[in-house]
Amino acid sequence: MKIVVLDGYVLNPGDLSWDGIKELGDCVFYDRTPADMTVERAKGADAVFTNKVVLNKEIISQLPDLKFIGVLATGYNVVDSEAAKNAGITVTNIPAYSSASVAQMVFSHILNFAQNVGIHAQSVSLGEWAASIDFAYWKTPQTELAGKTLGIIGFGQIGQAVAKIGLAFGMKVIFTNRSQKETNLETSQVDLETLLSESDFISINCPLTAENTGFINKQTIEKMKPTAFLINTGRGPLINEKDLADALNSGRIAGAGLDVLSVEPALPENPLLKAKNCFITPHIAWATFEARTRLMNIATENLKSFIAGKPQNVVN
């Protein structure tokens, strides 16, 4: 079996091993693949792994030997899964590998707003504490999370992981979800309007659909508290970025912590890059060593199971 990894660098910049996949066939690894070289590099392969390299209908039609596409992520919109199915190609993804890491990033942003450790550490390094006439001082308000309301939009595995951390901090946790969710967590399911109006911190953890694209916009932001903070580790297009930037710059809400944007990497003209109290991280919530190790193991098992005639995590 010939196996080609089209863009393996983000998953494995050198701290993981491809040995599990190497055991399954004759492998070729590329750190990155430009769009105009996709067909050339994938030609003759029985199995291809991709993270962000697009495999659309036109490209798939030029790869007659291809039998398996392994997406090195949970989202598989980079592959025309219907075209793959029509061509007899199995497409797999990597579900539920990063829930703990993404929930951790949600609280990295929440804690940043609550206490601004970086700002205060820098202030001490600059000698401002030493020059202070008081034994302690703060450059931003210090906020205790206990008793605050955490609203979670989307209550799948990641949303529930976020809820568990919030409860550990003593927060009141409410959530909204497309379907009714029953859990043993001390949480309450509410409608979106209630969540927006009552939450001190809002964490977006829902999948992107045609129906919810841009659902965080001027109208929904108007329902939020002016002291509220918005965190998005879901998908960038869930937010109307101009409306959020306007709200931040006008003080309509207190801040935003974003690990995802509508276009990634960020375009220079994205209004959120210069918005007030907006902290953007470069889509790294999933990227802990532990989560990437799980991703690599699941990707290997996906191909191994396919070869054995028992494919798993099939999305088409």
C-alpha positions in Angstrom: 0.0 0.0 0.0 1.3 3.5 -0.9 0.5 6.1 1.7 1.0 9.8 1.3 0.7 12.4 4.1 0.1 15.8 2.3 0.6 18.2 5.2 1.9 16.5 8.3 3.9 19.3 9.9 1.2 20.8 12.1 0.3 17.4 13.6 4.0 16.4 13.9 6.6 19.2 13.8 9.1 16.7 15.1 8.0 15.7 18.6 5.9 12.7 17.5 6.6 9.6 15.5 5.1 8.4 12.2 6.3 4.9 12.9 2.8 3.5 13.4 1.7 4.6 9.9 5.1 3.6 8.4 4.3 0.0 9.4 1.2 0.0 7.3 2.8 0.6 3.9 5.2 2.5 1.7 5.0 6.1 3.1 5.8 9.5 1.7 5.6 12.5 4.1 5.2 16.1 3.2 5.2 18.9 5.7 3.1 21.1 3.4 1.5 20.7 0.0 0.6 23.7 -2.2 -2.8 23.4 -3.9 -1.2 23.1 -7.4 0.9 20.1 -6.3 -1.9 18.0 -4.6 -2.6 15.8 -7.6 1.0 15.3 -8.4 1.9 14.2 -4.9 -1.2 12.1 -4.3 -1.1 10.3 -7.7 -0.7 6.5 -7.3 -1.5 6.6 -3.6 -3.9 4.0 -2.1 -4.2 6.1 1.1 -3.9 9.9 1.6 -3.8 11.8 4.9 -4.7 15.5 4.8 -5.2 18.2 7.5 -6.0 21.3 5.5 -5.1 20.3 1.9 -8.3 20.4 -0.1 -9.4 17.2 -1.9 -12.4 18.4 -4.0 -14.3 16.6 -6.7 -12.0 17.7 -9.4 -8.9 16.5 -7.5 -10.5 13.2 -6.5 -11.4 12.4 -10.1 -7.7 12.5 -11.0 -6.7 10.0 -8.3 -8.1 6.6 -9.6 -6.0 4.5 -7.3 -7.1 6.2 -4.1 -9.1 4.1 -1.7 -8.8 5.9 1.6 -8.7 9.5 2.8 -7.8 10.1 6.4 -8.5 13.6 7.6 -6.1 14.6 10.4 -8.8 16.6 12.2 -12.4 16.4 13.5 -13.8 18.7 10.8 -13.7 17.1 7.3 -15.0 20.0 5.1 -11.7 20.0 3.2 -12.8 16.8 1.5 -15.7 16.4 -0.9 -17.0 13.4 1.0 -19.8 12.8 -1.4 -17.5 12.7 -4.4 -15.2 10.4 -2.5 -18.1 8.1 -1.7 -19.2 8.0 -5.4 -15.6 7.1 -6.3 -15.5 4.3 -3.7 -13.2 6.1 -1.4 -13.6 5.8 2.4 -13.1 9.1 4.3 -12.4 9.1 8.1 -11.9 11.8 10.6 -10.5 12.0 14.2 -13.3 12.5 16.7 -13.1 13.5 20.4 -9.3 13.6 20.7 -9.0 17.2 22.0 -11.9 17.8 24.4 -9.7 18.3 27.5 -7.2 20.5 25.6 -9.9 22.8 24.1 -11.7 23.1 27.5 -8.3 24.1 29.0 -7.9 26.8 26.3 -11.4 28.1 27.1 -10.3 28.7 30.7 -6.9 30.1 29.6 -8.9 32.9 28.0 -11.3 33.2 30.9 -8.5 33.4 33.5 -6.7 35.9 31.3 -9.7 38.2 31.6 -10.2 37.4 35.3 -6.7 38.3 36.5 -4.4 39.3 33.6 -1.4 37.5 34.8 0.7 38.4 31.8 0.1 42.2 32.2 1.0 42.1 35.9 4.1 39.9 35.4 5.3 42.3 32.7 4.6 45.3 35.0 6.7 43.7 37.8 9.6 43.1 35.3 9.4 46.7 34.3 10.0 47.8 37.9 6.5 49.2 38.4 5.9 47.1 41.6 9.2 48.2 43.1 8.2 51.8 42.4 4.8 51.5 43.9 4.1 53.2 47.2 1.8 50.3 48.1 2.7 46.8 48.9 0.5 45.5 46.1 -1.4 47.1 43.2 -3.3 46.0 40.2 -3.5 47.4 36.7 -6.8 45.7 35.8 -9.8 44.7 38.0 -9.3 41.3 39.7 -12.3 39.0 39.3 -13.2 35.9 41.3 -14.9 33.2 39.1 -16.8 31.6 42.0 -20.5 32.7 41.7 -20.2 34.0 38.2 -22.4 32.5 35.5 -20.8 30.6 32.7 -22.9 30.1 29.6 -21.9 27.3 27.2 -23.2 27.2 23.6 -23.1 23.6 22.4 -23.0 20.9 25.0 -21.2 18.0 23.3 -18.0 16.5 24.8 -16.1 19.8 24.7 -19.0 21.8 26.1 -19.4 19.3 29.0 -15.6 19.4 29.6 -15.8 23.2 29.9 -18.8 22.8 32.3 -16.8 20.5 34.6 -14.0 23.1 34.9 -16.5 25.9 35.5 -18.2 23.9 38.3 -14.8 23.2 39.9 -14.3 27.0 40.1 -17.7 27.4 41.8 -19.4 28.9 38.8 -23.1 28.6 37.9 -23.2 26.8 34.6 -26.0 27.1 32.1 -26.0 25.9 28.5 -27.9 25.8 25.3 -27.9 23.0 22.8 -29.7 22.0 19.6 -31.3 19.0 21.3 -32.2 18.2 24.9 -29.2 17.1 26.9 -29.4 15.0 30.1 -26.3 14.9 32.2 -25.4 14.3 35.8 -23.7 17.7 35.9 -25.2 20.5 38.0 -26.1 22.6 35.0 -29.3 24.0 33.5 -30.3 24.0 29.9 -31.8 27.3 28.7 -32.7 29.0 25.5 -30.1 31.2 23.7 -31.6 34.5 24.7 -31.6 33.6 28.4 -28.0 32.4 28.1 -26.9 35.6 26.4 -28.6 37.8 29.0 -27.5 36.0 32.1 -23.9 34.9 31.4 -20.8 36.6 32.7 -18.7 34.4 30.5 -19.9 32.8 27.2 -18.1 29.9 25.7 -18.9 28.9 22.1 -18.4 25.2 21.6 -20.9 24.3 18.9 -20.3 23.0 15.4 -20.6 25.3 12.4 -23.8 24.8 10.4 -25.5 26.7 7.6 -28.1 27.8 10.2 -25.8 29.2 12.8 -23.2 31.0 10.6 -22.8 34.5 12.0 -25.3 34.0 14.8 -23.1 36.1 17.1 -23.9 39.4 15.6 -25.1 42.9 16.5 -28.5 41.7 17.5 -27.4 38.8 19.7 -24.5 40.9 21.2 -27.1 43.5 22.3 -28.7 40.8 24.5 -25.4 40.3 26.5 -24.3 42.1 29.6 -21.9 45.0 29.0 -19.6 43.2 31.5 -19.7 39.9 29.7 -16.7 38.2 28.0 -17.1 36.0 24.9 -14.8 33.0 24.3 -14.8 31.2 20.9 -12.9 27.9 20.4 -15.5 26.5 18.0 -15.3 27.9 14.5 -14.6 31.5 13.4 -17.6 31.9 11.0 -20.0 31.5 14.0 -19.2 35.2 14.7 -19.9 38.3 12.6 -16.4 39.7 13.2 -17.2 43.3 12.3 -20.1 43.4 14.7 -18.0 41.9 17.4 -15.2 44.4 16.8 -17.7 47.3 16.9 -19.1 46.0 20.2 -15.7 45.7 21.7 -14.5 49.1 20.6 -17.7 50.8 21.8 -17.6 49.0 25.2 -20.8 47.1 24.5 -19.2 44.0 25.9 -16.1 43.7 28.1 -13.8 41.5 26.0 -13.4 38.5 23.7 -10.9 35.6 23.7 -10.8 33.9 20.3 -8.8 30.8 19.1 -10.5 30.7 15.8 -11.3 33.3 13.0 -13.4 33.3 9.8 -10.2 33.2 7.7 -7.0 31.6 9.1 -4.3 32.7 9.4 -5.8 36.1 10.2 -6.0 38.6 7.3 -4.4 41.9 8.1 -7.7 43.7 7.5 -9.6 41.6 10.1 -11.1 44.2 12.4 -10.7 42.1 15.5 -6.9 42.3 15.3 -7.1 45.9 16.6 -10.3 45.7 18.6 -10.2 46.7 22.3 -9.6 43.9 24.8 -9.6 41.2 22.2 -7.1 38.4 22.6 -6.6 36.1 19.7 -4.6 32.8 19.8 -3.6 31.1 16.6 -6.0 28.1 16.6 -3.9 26.1 19.1 -6.6 24.8 21.5 -6.2 21.3 19.9 -2.4 21.4 19.7 -1.2 20.1 23.1 1.3 17.3 22.9 -1.2 15.0 24.5 -4.0 15.8 22.1 -1.8 15.4 19.1 -0.5 12.1 20.4 -4.1 10.9 20.6 -4.8 12.3 17.1 -1.8 10.4 15.7 -2.8 7.1 17.4 -6.4 7.4 16.1 -5.3 8.3 12.6 -3.1 5.2 12.6 -5.9 3.0 13.9 -8.3 4.4 11.2 -6.0 3.2 8.4 -5.2 -0.1 10.2 -8.9 -0.8 10.6 -9.6 0.1 7.0 -6.9 -2.3 5.8 -8.5 -5.0 8.0 -11.9 -4.5 6.4 -13.4 -2.9 9.5 -13.2 0.8 8.9 -13.9 3.1 11.9 -14.7 6.8 12.2 -16.1 6.9 8.6 -17.8 10.1 7.7 -19.1 9.2 4.2 
